[in-house]
């Protein structure tokens, strides 16, 4: 009998994500749609928790960044001004033999990485923007793009936000939203997809202070990922060489994470200078995207430091970082603040008193935290299911509950149990979720 192939960590993660309701293949019953994914019940919660953490970090824990939610469809001239119509391209090669397509910078010579034939075409430039038509007539005048980055919505609203919020420079605008790219080679699960979400922040500064702010934001962004709970040794910086800088960037550094498929970009921090605002001034013919400094009487076009992260990619990173296997169990060690479900509530056995007590706790707890009630199967199996789902706490009612109104609370990581009086359970869990650890 042939030996069963050893599953890679990514394969195990993909199947756990499906099994536990994190991520499903899009359009699965029709055979799937390449590189598109749907977030299931737990995936939706994790995604929301990642976004909430970023939003709080950017717009609440500091007082110099405002939020924005711009539309995905924007005036097509925006993408001419931003340089995306002209320059947002990847070099594409086709295999004349097997018809597969590759990014030219990811293959060597004319040999096809799929079929091995020396049959690759010359590279041609391929624009990554997805197009559609607005209105009932599908002609060139109705052509618009699905935004390939959320940033442009921020640039064109610079003056609106600055005026409405009476902001003085330096200040920033933060946004979370969908972006679309017709990637030639998507892959690695939700790492590179054609539809994804970005969390971007543009920080507007006085020219000449941009390098100082760039350094401050670099430090802040690495701190963000450490606060998110990622392993420090899996994170590093990488500077872009002159040949790989995006068309808008003077300086660019990526925060990289060591995925099972190698070190890869998690977030980009870019010095975009006055490139975008100056281009919008030119293309809109309005020249009003500038700043008047009342204290000095100067008017200037601000420079922009950009921090640009992917929601889906951050999620994947959290899942990879949290995945762990022990002899008896698979466990997702997600930090409590990110975990989709904070606590499972279980009667030890299906006896009336224990069931009623567990249901009361569940009702009280779920008003504050995402909670899961489960009375089916052995307690060991119920714990294991929640370990795999990343649930940090298991609360169990047992015989003693009926005598002294206490329950056991089991921690996922250490599997240690403490006894807590029932009236204190909600506060205990709240403290645990906020502080990420048990008392004492
Ligand atoms: N506004 C600048 C910008 O968009 P980028 O380096 O092209 O910069 C920023 O993208 C981040 O967006 C990446 O670090 C990644 O997290 C995410 N991202 C980009 N393309 C992606 C894709 N095809 N699938 C998933 N995430 C993507």
Boltz pocket constraint, residues with backbone or C-beta under 6 A from the ligand:
constraints:
  - pocket:
      binder: B
      contacts: [[A, 148], [A, 149], [A, 150], [A, 151], [A, 181], [A, 183], [A, 190], [A, 191], [A, 192], [A, 193], [A, 194], [A, 195], [A, 196], [A, 197], [A, 198], [A, 200], [A, 265], [A, 266], [A, 267], [A, 268], [A, 306], [A, 308], [A, 309], [A, 310], [A, 311], [A, 312], [A, 313], [A, 314]]
      max_distance: 6.0
